[in-house]
Amino acid sequence: MKTGKKRLVRLFRRMLEARLRTRMLLLYIAGGALPMILLGLYLISGTNRILVEREKRAEMGELEILGRETREMLNNINTASKNFYFDRKLEEIAGKDYTRYEELVEDYRAYTAFDDISNLYNRAVVWTSVYLDNDTITENAHFRKADQAVKEETWYAAVTDKKGAAVWQSLPLPLALNHEDTLALTRLLRTKNSEEVGVLVMYMRKERLIEQVASRASNTRMVLNGEKELVSNGEGADFGKIRPMVEQWDKEGLFQENVRIDGTEYVMTCYSFAMGESEDMMQIVSMKSYREILQEANRHNRRSVVLFLVSVILSMTMIALFCWSFGNRVEQFRKQMQKAASGEFDLEPSLGGQDEISELYGYLGTMIGDIQRLLAEIYRERLHAEQLKTQQREAEFKVLAGQINPHFLYNTLETIRMKARVNHQPEIEDLVKMLAKILRKNIRASGQEVTIRGEVELVESYLKIQKYRFEDRIEYQIQVDQDVEDFMVLPLILQPIVENSIIHGLETKEGTGHILIRIQRVEGVILITIQDDGVGIPEERLAQLRQELNRRNLDRPHIGVCNVHQRLRLRYGEEAGLAITSLEGQMTRVVMRIPDA
């Protein structure tokens, strides 16, 4: 007994004292090959159960991915439908009493919203129609009359009952010769005054839903509200037999059960999700029989045995070759490291090969160079940071340009205002008061941030002065959400944009010009939109202006659009800044993005 223990101790010591390649080979046999054989036998014995569970999990994962893609597509359609909210042209057509057919045709041609939806959402939306309660219009493919017969239809009543919420329904496609049903989004359109305009119907391309399920190996179908089967990629079980179970899955989430239909046992998986802002639900249901899963498992078992035997033989051969090669390369690496430790840095260029040992050897030769490059990079980063600070200060000083003896200017304006009051000239008094307020804001502007409310008050004073100047030729509207009024922003970012709108957009326009300022928070971003219906910007000039926005040179003779863009990016990062769109002769829109962080 003692002799046997001594032999084991000697054997263990010999293993520890053996060369690295020998120990690696022994360790692989003891710690790799033997456990692999035992584990392989265990896995083969339980392959059926494991594969069934794997198929269930895989089916749930695939349905979840498919559901997310479908939900995103439906959300895009829901977003597209919002383009018809508060559409003044559509409201005009709905409420206009047409006496001449030419006038109706002219309004139809001028209404481009349907074409815009077709261009932007062509892959998802096949057709769009609006039902209007106006007997004087003539029906075409897009404009339909909401007569009494239409109003009594079930689908129309379902829309009106929701009072403006989106309703998904399966409706016949108007353009289809066979009147095939397709999924459609329907919703009641209203004006800002909550007056009904009509009913919008956006028909989805059925091919998109078919594409979603066509590539699925198992029988898959899409169901609306647990009642209406929209598409299916095969015959499978009759929908009427599984409908009661689908109807009970009326909550969002993944559901899976084993069911027996006509003597066959299936794994039934369902992914149910709400369709955007609507109360409707969509279920994606797949069914796969246990017979198919077990057949695959049996084939897998036979292949596994063959592959397992081949793998063991190949692995033993490959690990032996690897141990020999690895041991030699480690020995060479050790010798080179020994030379480096003794101060000899004229090492061999490489050890050959492309593995980790070669990489480690390469790191040894490039370590000093990496440190030098790191120091140079730190210096460049510090220099760049100083440049950014300098540009920020330059931008702030630009805002203070033109400040000459402010106290004298205030006193002079106050004298003029009091003189106007004494002479009973309230308009002049009001103008001087607003001008003094604007100058005081401009002169006091610095790098400190101000509230959006303060910025709006400043630009409103400026617009009032312009209103006195142009009288009825300029109209403006300011819309600010309450939850953003106290948000802090850089000073003097609105007035330069509004000033450009008046000088370049409205001064040369004939008739009355309009300016709309809209400030809101959308998905963690403060959006400031300044839009006018002036003469617009030519395409070449617009392209040039967009290029100038991204130039980092702030040395300009005046505070303008480019200066505001650079100030925003220097303060809030690359995500902030301006975006300019314009249609020559129609409008110009500047959208300012400020991260809400």
JOPEGI-V83497 format. One record per residue. N is the residue number from 1. SS is DSSP state (helix for helix, strand for strand, loop for the rest). D_CENTER is the distance of its C-alpha to the mean C-alpha in Angstrom with 2 decimals. Layout:
n: {N:N}
ss: {SS:SS}
d_center: {D_CENTER:D_CENTER}
This chain:
n: {1:2:3:4:5:6:7:8:9:10:11:12:13:14:15:16:17:18:19:20:21:22:23:24:25:26:27:28:29:30:31:32:33:34:35:36:37:38:39:40:41:42:43:44:45:46:47:48:49:50:51:52:53:54:55:56:57:58:59:60:61:62:63:64:65:66:67:68:69:70:71:72:73:74:75:76:77:78:79:80:81:82:83:84:85:86:87:88:89:90:91:92:93:94:95:96:97:98:99:100:101:102:103:104:105:106:107:108:109:110:111:112:113:114:115:116:117:118:119:120:121:122:123:124:125:126:127:128:129:130:131:132:133:134:135:136:137:138:139:140:141:142:143:144:145:146:147:148:149:150:151:152:153:154:155:156:157:158:159:160:161:162:163:164:165:166:167:168:169:170:171:172:173:174:175:176:177:178:179:180:181:182:183:184:185:186:187:188:189:190:191:192:193:194:195:196:197:198:199:200:201:202:203:204:205:206:207:208:209:210:211:212:213:214:215:216:217:218:219:220:221:222:223:224:225:226:227:228:229:230:231:232:233:234:235:236:237:238:239:240:241:242:243:244:245:246:247:248:249:250:251:252:253:254:255:256:257:258:259:260:261:262:263:264:265:266:267:268:269:270:271:272:273:274:275:276:277:278:279:280:281:282:283:284:285:286:287:288:289:290:291:292:293:294:295:296:297:298:299:300:301:302:303:304:305:306:307:308:309:310:311:312:313:314:315:316:317:318:319:320:321:322:323:324:325:326:327:328:329:330:331:332:333:334:335:336:337:338:339:340:341:342:343:344:345:346:347:348:349:350:351:352:353:354:355:356:357:358:359:360:361:362:363:364:365:366:367:368:369:370:371:372:373:374:375:376:377:378:379:380:381:382:383:384:385:386:387:388:389:390:391:392:393:394:395:396:397:398:399:400:401:402:403:404:405:406:407:408:409:410:411:412:413:414:415:416:417:418:419:420:421:422:423:424:425:426:427:428:429:430:431:432:433:434:435:436:437:438:439:440:441:442:443:444:445:446:447:448:449:450:451:452:453:454:455:456:457:458:459:460:461:462:463:464:465:466:467:468:469:470:471:472:473:474:475:476:477:478:479:480:481:482:483:484:485:486:487:488:489:490:491:492:493:494:495:496:497:498:499:500:501:502:503:504:505:506:507:508:509:510:511:512:513:514:515:516:517:518:519:520:521:522:523:524:525:526:527:528:529:530:531:532:533:534:535:536:537:538:539:540:541:542:543:544:545:546:547:548:549:550:551:552:553:554:555:556:557:558:559:560:561:562:563:564:565:566:567:568:569:570:571:572:573:574:575:576:577:578:579:580:581:582:583:584:585:586:587:588:589:590:591:592:593:594:595:596:597}
ss: {loop:helix:helix:helix:helix:helix:helix:helix:helix:helix:helix:helix:helix:helix:helix:helix:helix:loop:loop:helix:helix:helix:helix:helix:helix:helix:helix:helix:helix:helix:helix:helix:helix:helix:helix:helix:helix:helix:helix:helix:helix:helix:helix:helix:helix:loop:helix:helix:helix:helix:helix:helix:helix:helix:helix:helix:helix:helix:helix:helix:helix:helix:helix:helix:helix:helix:helix:helix:helix:helix:helix:helix:helix:helix:helix:helix:helix:helix:helix:helix:helix:helix:helix:helix:loop:loop:loop:helix:helix:helix:helix:helix:helix:helix:helix:loop:loop:loop:loop:loop:helix:helix:helix:helix:helix:helix:helix:helix:helix:helix:loop:loop:helix:helix:helix:helix:helix:helix:helix:helix:loop:loop:loop:loop:strand:strand:strand:strand:strand:strand:strand:strand:loop:loop:loop:loop:loop:loop:loop:loop:loop:loop:strand:strand:strand:loop:loop:helix:helix:helix:helix:loop:loop:helix:helix:helix:helix:helix:helix:helix:helix:loop:loop:loop:loop:loop:strand:strand:strand:strand:strand:strand:loop:loop:loop:loop:loop:loop:loop:loop:strand:strand:strand:strand:strand:strand:strand:strand:strand:strand:loop:loop:loop:loop:loop:strand:strand:strand:strand:strand:strand:strand:strand:strand:loop:helix:helix:helix:helix:helix:helix:helix:helix:helix:loop:loop:loop:loop:strand:strand:strand:strand:strand:strand:loop:loop:loop:strand:strand:strand:strand:strand:loop:loop:loop:loop:loop:loop:helix:helix:helix:helix:helix:helix:helix:helix:helix:helix:loop:loop:loop:loop:strand:strand:strand:strand:strand:strand:strand:strand:strand:loop:loop:strand:strand:strand:strand:strand:strand:strand:strand:strand:strand:strand:loop:loop:loop:loop:loop:loop:strand:strand:strand:strand:strand:strand:strand:strand:strand:helix:helix:helix:helix:helix:helix:helix:helix:helix:helix:helix:helix:helix:helix:helix:helix:helix:helix:helix:helix:helix:helix:helix:helix:helix:helix:helix:helix:helix:helix:helix:helix:helix:helix:helix:helix:helix:helix:helix:helix:helix:helix:helix:helix:helix:helix:helix:helix:helix:helix:helix:helix:loop:loop:loop:loop:loop:loop:loop:loop:loop:loop:loop:loop:loop:loop:helix:helix:helix:helix:helix:helix:helix:helix:helix:helix:helix:helix:helix:helix:helix:helix:helix:helix:helix:helix:helix:helix:helix:helix:helix:helix:helix:helix:helix:helix:helix:helix:helix:helix:helix:helix:helix:helix:helix:helix:helix:helix:helix:helix:loop:loop:loop:loop:loop:loop:helix:helix:helix:helix:helix:helix:helix:helix:helix:helix:helix:helix:helix:helix:helix:helix:helix:loop:loop:loop:helix:helix:helix:helix:helix:helix:helix:helix:helix:helix:helix:helix:helix:helix:helix:helix:helix:helix:helix:loop:loop:loop:loop:loop:strand:strand:helix:helix:helix:helix:helix:helix:helix:helix:helix:helix:helix:helix:helix:helix:helix:helix:helix:helix:helix:helix:helix:helix:strand:strand:strand:strand:strand:strand:strand:loop:helix:helix:helix:loop:loop:loop:strand:strand:loop:loop:loop:loop:loop:helix:helix:helix:helix:helix:helix:helix:helix:helix:helix:helix:helix:loop:loop:loop:loop:loop:loop:strand:strand:strand:strand:strand:strand:strand:strand:strand:strand:loop:loop:strand:strand:strand:strand:strand:strand:strand:strand:loop:loop:loop:loop:loop:loop:helix:helix:helix:helix:helix:helix:helix:helix:helix:helix:helix:loop:loop:loop:loop:loop:loop:loop:loop:loop:loop:loop:helix:helix:helix:helix:helix:helix:helix:helix:helix:helix:helix:helix:loop:loop:loop:loop:strand:strand:strand:strand:strand:strand:strand:loop:loop:loop:strand:strand:strand:strand:strand:strand:strand:strand:strand:loop:loop}
d_center: {73.48:73.52:73.84:70.67:68.70:70.00:68.96:65.39:65.31:66.61:64.11:61.22:62.55:62.90:59.27:58.22:60.52:59.48:57.44:53.66:53.45:55.92:54.13:50.79:52.44:54.18:51.12:49.15:51.93:52.34:48.74:46.89:49.06:50.88:47.87:46.03:48.98:49.16:45.44:45.51:48.33:46.52:43.29:45.25:47.13:43.97:41.85:41.86:40.51:37.90:36.65:36.51:34.39:32.16:31.77:30.89:28.20:26.86:26.86:24.94:22.31:22.04:21.88:19.13:16.97:18.14:17.42:13.79:13.38:15.54:13.85:10.47:12.80:14.70:11.93:11.25:15.00:15.19:12.90:15.18:18.17:17.45:18.26:21.81:22.06:24.77:25.44:28.78:29.86:29.35:31.21:33.94:34.40:34.48:37.11:39.17:42.63:43.02:46.56:46.05:44.20:43.45:41.61:39.43:38.67:37.81:35.29:33.77:33.37:31.90:29.16:26.30:23.49:24.23:24.08:20.77:19.24:21.10:19.79:16.06:16.02:19.12:18.06:17.44:19.83:23.45:25.05:24.85:27.91:28.95:32.12:34.05:37.19:39.08:42.25:42.66:39.70:40.06:37.79:35.79:32.94:30.38:32.60:34.57:37.23:36.81:40.52:42.30:41.97:38.17:38.00:40.11:37.81:36.10:32.56:33.10:34.65:31.73:29.38:31.78:32.35:28.75:29.17:25.84:23.60:21.93:24.27:23.61:26.87:28.47:30.17:32.21:30.50:32.62:32.66:33.66:37.39:37.68:35.57:33.35:31.06:27.30:24.50:23.94:22.07:24.68:24.64:27.12:26.44:28.01:28.78:28.20:31.70:30.80:32.92:32.10:31.15:30.79:28.87:25.80:25.57:22.67:23.87:21.56:22.62:24.59:24.36:20.71:21.92:24.94:22.96:21.16:24.59:26.79:26.25:27.07:30.52:31.27:31.80:28.47:27.99:25.51:27.10:26.33:27.54:29.88:32.12:31.00:30.40:27.88:28.03:29.77:30.30:33.95:36.89:36.89:38.29:38.86:36.05:38.72:39.77:36.42:35.29:36.85:34.91:31.54:32.28:32.75:29.27:27.80:25.55:22.16:22.60:24.33:28.03:30.70:34.41:37.41:39.04:42.18:42.47:45.66:46.88:43.80:41.63:37.89:34.87:32.66:28.97:26.61:22.92:22.64:19.63:19.28:17.97:15.45:17.56:20.64:23.43:23.66:23.09:22.58:24.39:24.08:27.56:29.08:32.79:34.54:38.26:39.84:42.24:39.57:38.19:41.72:42.73:39.94:41.09:44.67:43.73:41.66:44.72:46.98:44.65:44.07:47.81:48.27:45.27:46.34:49.83:48.62:46.10:48.82:51.13:48.57:47.20:50.72:51.48:48.27:48.54:52.13:51.23:48.31:50.57:53.11:50.64:48.76:52.06:53.29:50.15:50.13:53.77:53.09:50.26:52.65:55.27:52.91:51.66:55.31:56.01:53.14:54.37:57.82:56.55:56.48:53.18:54.15:52.25:51.78:48.82:47.24:48.20:46.80:44.14:40.37:40.10:39.44:43.03:42.65:39.47:41.32:44.19:41.96:40.48:44.08:44.80:41.68:41.54:43.43:41.44:38.15:39.56:40.62:37.26:35.61:37.99:37.30:33.52:34.09:36.27:33.72:31.00:33.47:34.45:30.88:30.38:33.62:32.56:29.38:31.62:34.08:31.53:30.35:33.99:34.61:31.82:33.36:36.80:35.68:34.96:38.53:40.10:43.01:44.17:47.98:50.23:47.83:50.63:52.84:50.05:49.35:53.09:53.57:50.78:52.15:55.61:54.36:52.60:55.79:57.87:55.72:56.12:59.90:60.05:58.06:55.17:52.09:49.65:50.64:50.50:46.95:45.82:47.43:45.91:42.33:43.01:44.33:41.27:38.96:41.20:41.41:37.61:37.38:40.30:39.18:35.58:34.79:32.06:31.98:29.09:29.79:28.26:26.25:29.23:31.58:29.59:29.55:33.29:33.98:32.22:33.87:37.22:36.52:35.66:38.82:40.89:39.41:40.11:43.74:43.81:42.34:43.26:41.89:40.17:37.11:35.22:32.27:30.00:28.08:25.56:24.47:22.92:25.35:22.99:22.28:25.90:26.84:23.84:25.39:24.59:26.62:29.59:30.18:26.68:27.05:30.64:30.32:27.54:29.58:32.69:31.24:30.31:33.94:35.73:33.86:32.52:35.02:38.37:39.20:37.84:40.48:40.29:38.04:34.71:31.89:29.42:26.52:24.96:22.00:20.72:18.16:15.68:12.12:9.83:12.08:12.63:15.92:15.75:19.23:19.90:23.39:24.39:27.88:29.55:31.81:32.88:29.54:29.26:30.54:28.12:29.98:30.01:26.30:25.52:28.03:26.56:23.04:24.80:26.81:23.85:23.12:26.80:27.85:31.23:31.74:35.42:35.39:38.13:36.00:32.92:30.43:26.84:26.67:28.26:25.80:22.83:24.55:25.53:22.01:20.80:23.99:23.58:19.90:18.71:16.88:13.70:16.13:18.07:18.72:17.43:20.32:20.64:24.09:26.28:29.84:32.19:29.58:27.09:25.23:22.01:20.98:17.71:18.00:15.17:16.60:14.86:16.23:17.77}
